[in-house]
Amino acid sequence: MREAIGMIELTSIGFGYAVQDAMLKAANVQLVLGRTICSGKYINVVTGSVADVQASVNAGLDAAPDGVIDHIVIPNVHPNVFPALGQSVQLNVGEHKFDAVGIVETYSAASVLAAADAAAKAAGITLFRIHVAMAIGGKGFMLMTGSVSDCRTGVNVAAEVVREKGLLVSAVVIPGPSKELYAEYI
């Protein structure tokens, strides 16, 4: 059951494995992602019921309190977060007109998930990529598309979620993007 998503971002690979073990033993959750990320960090992402994800994240936080960079629990996660995180969203530019692209970049991997969920809930956008930390120095970014108005709303809401933690790098809306901008995702 993908009712909630939780993530813990850690300073150390060793802490990452210890936290993953604690998270998986603590509750009935499914590991979505557990891997090393840039700058020698480690992330663990789990899904399940809200109560199980909260229990899992709490157990993970208890397992390595000195190694936590960031963490989140998102209850009632928007269903479009999972395909965008798995980079399995297919865009067909030839059949659909995309008026804008929105980009939000964050200093942490965990904060980009919270931003993406908030954007998807606030605006009629299509999340088409959530990138967490690989080959970008441990940062995160998300890409969305839709009308200019919806992209502006999505980017503004997402940016505010991240800005509250002091982790916002950039928030950009590109009206009338070229088709070539989407070439990597078609």
N, C-alpha and C positions, 0 to 999 in steps of 0.2 A: 504494500500500500504506500503510494507516494503522496502522502498528505502533508508532510513536512520535510525540510531539508536542514541539515546541520553541518557546519564545517569548523574545523580547528586548524589554524595555520601556526606552524611551529618553527623555532629557530634552528632545530637540529634534526638530522635524520634519525639518530638514535631515539630521541624523544618522540619522533613521528611514529616509529614502529611500536613503542611502548603505549602511546596514546591510542593508536589503532586497535591494539589488542584489548585495552581497557574498554574502549567504545563498543567493540563487537561483543564482548562478554557481558556488558551491562544491560543490554536490552535487545529486543527483536528488531534490529535494523539491518538494512542492506548497505554494503559499502558501494558507493557510486564511484569514488575515486580515492585512491591512496597512493601517493607518489612523491618523489623528490621534485622540487621545483628550483628555479634559479636562486642563486646566492646561497646554496647549501641548505635550503629550508625544506619542509615537508608539509603536505596538506592531507587531511582526511575529510572526506565528504560522505555523509550517510543520509539515508532516507528511510521513512517509515511513518508510523503514527506520530502525532505531536508529542504524546507522552513518552514514547520510546525514544524519539530523537532527542528530546530534552534530557532524558535520563542518560543516554549515550554520551551526549556532549558534556554533561556534568561529570560523568565518570572520567572522560578524557581530560577535562580540565584539572581534576583532582590528581591524575596520574603524572602530570608534568607541569605544575603551576609556574615554574620559573622559565619554561620554554615557550610560552604562548605569546604569539605576536598579535593575533586577532582571532575572534570566533563569532559565529552567528548561529541562531536557530530561527528559521522562518516557518511559522505555522501556516497552514493553508497556502503553500507555495503555488504560484501560478503555474499551470501545466506546461506553458511554453518555455519555462526555464530549463527543463531537462533536455529537450532536443537541441536547444541553443548551446548548452554546456557540452553536449556530446557531439557538437558540430555536425548534426544530421539534418539541419534545415535546408531544404532545397528551394532556391529562388529561380523562377522562370521569368526573366526580364522581358522576353519576347511576348509573353501572354499577359503580363501584368505591368502596370505603370507604377513606378515607385517615385513619388514626388520628392522624397528627402531621405537622407541617411543621418542617423544620430549616433554619436560616439561618446562614451563616457570612459575615462581612464582613471584608474585608482592606484594608490600606493600599496594596497594589499589585495591578496587573492580573495579573501573572505568578503571584503566590502563590495566587490563587484557583483557577487551573487545577490546581496541585499538590494543593491541598486537596480539590477535587472528585474528582480521580482517587483519592486516598487514601480518601475517604468511600465511593465506589462499590465499591472493592475490599474494604473492611472490613465493610460492612453491606449488608443486603438492602433498599436504598433505591432510589427512582427519582429520579434527578437530573432536574429539569425546567427549570432555568434556571441558566446561568452568565453573569453580566453583567460585562463588563470595561470599566470606566472612563468610559463615556459618560454625561453628565449627573449624575454622582455624584462629581465632583471628583477623578477619576483613581483612585478605589478600585475594588474588585471585590466582588461578592457571588455566592453560590450558594444555590439553593433545592432542597430535597429533600423527599420525602414517603415514608411507609411506616408501619410500626408505631412506637409510641412508643419501644420498645427499640432498634429499628434506627436511628431518627432520632437518638436519644441517642448511640449508638455512632458513627454517621457524623459527627455534629457534633463529638464529642469527638476523634475521630481527625483530622478536617480542621483543627480548631482547634489541635491540637498541632503539626501540620505548619507552620502559619502562625506560631504562637507562637514556635517555634524561631528564626525570622528576625526576631522582634520586630515583626511586621506585622499582628497580630490586632486588629480593631476590636471585633467582637462575635461571639458564638456563642450561638444561641438555639434552643430546642425549644419548639414550641407544641403541647401535646397537645389533641386534640379540636378542631381548627380549624373555624371556621364555613365553610360552603360558599362564602360570599361572598368569603372570602380567596382562593379559587381562581378567581374570576370572570374575572380578567384573562388566565388561561392556558387556559381551556376553548375 
